[in-house]
Amino acid sequence: MSQAEGVLRRPRPLWSLGLLRSEITTTFRRWRTLALLAVLAGVPVLVGIAVKIETGDGGPGGGGGQGGPAFISQVTHNGLFLVFTSLAVTLPFFLPMSIGVIAGDSLAGEAHGGTLRYLLVAPAGRTRLLLVKYATTLTFCLVATLVVALSALATGALLFPLGEVTLLSGTSISFGEGLLRALAIAVVVALSLIGLAAVGLFVSTLTSSGIAAMATTVGLLITVQILDTIPQLSAVQPYLFPHYWLSFADLLRDPVYWDQLQKNLGLQALYAAVFGSAAWARFTTRDITA
Amino acid sequence: MPPARAGRWPVAQPYDMGEPMPQQPATGPGGMPPAGEWAIETRGLTKAYRGGQLAVDGLDLVVPRGSVFGFLGPNGSGKTTTIRMLMGLIDATAGSARVLGQPMPAAGRRVLPKVGALIEGPALYGYLSGRENLRRFDAADPDADPRTRDARVDRALERVGLGAAASKKARAYSLGMKQRLGLAAALLQPRELLVLDEPTNGLDPQGMREIRALVRELAADGTTVFLSSHLLDEIEQVCTHAAVMARGRLITQGTVADLSATVLGSPGPGRLTVTTPDPADAVRVLKEHGLTGLQTTDDRVTGELPEADDGTGPPELADINAALVHAGVRVRGFGTERATLEDVFVQLTGEGFDVAG
């Protein structure tokens, strides 16, 4: 051991990013994460095959339009619509549930395994660790959404024709511009999840059981989703984080309706700020006894 | 300073906190602590858990730099809670702690990169290999140079004898291997202080010997080692200093030699033991030579050698032996015994060591 060598080295600010890189690599190499992504990738395939079978059997074109997820009637005419349908199908539960698992487990799982104390004496720094965990969860939001979108695009391209996209307002845009809009929608969907990610992170600072934190986060999600459907609660509904989630469809209008989209993003930012601060206040003062 | 609060227990205080120690311990090459500087220093450190139960009660602990410091106490006596406070994992209810001269937890960012710690057993990512585990812990240290990471990780693995198992998933490790990996994590960087909480837990005798050899080697490099254990012989074998805790309180601290001496009240010659088939005659002769507290167990006779302060000086052991033989006592064994730490502990707490507080 050469003591002097160690003392002389100067730490550099960039070295701090090593923890983020380690966290992202570790998260995406876990079987659990890969399984979540596999489930998310499977949803568009199932929806695509279901639509194909329905229309292939000589049914009434599957395009009744009443009932069923958004855009499903257009899928047979243009595979690109499978992207929108799949995001509309996964956004209420599948996507946020997977976020709940990742966010809920982020700190509680480390506490449960005892690795949290070793990260903290390394010293990772509580604020830095919290930021790294949140950044990793947000990365997962984006990756999960893109996995759904890409799987839907591939399935749609295989099973259905591609071509010009007819927007909700009736005008047509080229397939290329349609792809761009699909990408924009995926990003908006990912951003829709940052509020929930912050809630999950906060819950994760409260307990030393990863399972409890995941279950609580997912339970909260389901509760809020139910509250959002009760008409008598319309006064509070604009403050519930999933309330404007499906506003991403407004990106398929010409011109785009920004009103709900802005409300959605503003609400997510508010949740991220409030629950992020709560998580910080809790985590930086908490006794780590696990 | 630790105070009369220790209640019915006698308090040995071989050195005072504010002043240099009266006797510097032998600490290995280059290990003399800078005057007045402690690797660890706590004042009135107290932790009350919810419900008011005191896990640690007014702890005044001083660990000299360069020492191998044994932190001794039964399970549940507050050792781990103390270590968690020192490492900034939990907040103290009262009192203060300084580690490497800086206040904790306030200076954690500056202090902790110089501290390697094994706290309450190893904790690993089961789905990562041993090497990946170390890479991750190293990445969490903002002072760790990523360019030397691979080399440092491999060296730490070799040092604890895990080189061959480095690519195995940690979940397949035995308890002893996990313990070694935890130690390797503490050795990723050159450290000024190593805090090792029960480092030989789960190891087989061979592993224990290896870890003790490693601790001695690190201490010889000048690293201060703070070693908590409930194994008395472990502390006795490797430590220069020790502190004893029971029920959240510090009972005593000092050099291991002083502890044995002060507590048993026999700083000089100690207890003489004679093994003989003629115990009755031996007792008579020993009494004539001023030994006190004579006890006979089968063929063993033990007694306290007289104090040296009566002007005559302590009796020469060889003279006593000659007298025994001269009196026709057949001697099989003859020698003095030092008090073991176990004797110290039993005397201090009035209870067996394995009784949790």
Interface residues (C-beta under 8 A of the other chain):
Chain A: M1 S2 Q3 E5 G6 V7 R9 P11 W15 S16 G18 L19 R21 S22 T26 R29 R30 W31 G113 G114 T115 R117 Y118 L119 L120 V121 A122 P123 A124 G125 R128 L129 T285 D287 I288 T289
Chain B: R84 M87 G88 L89 I90 D91 G108 R109 L112 P113 V115 A117 I119 E120 G121 P122 A123 L124 Y125 G126 Y127 L128 R135 R136 F137 D138 A139 A140 D141 P142 D143 A144 D145 P146 G182 A185 Q189 P190 D221 G222
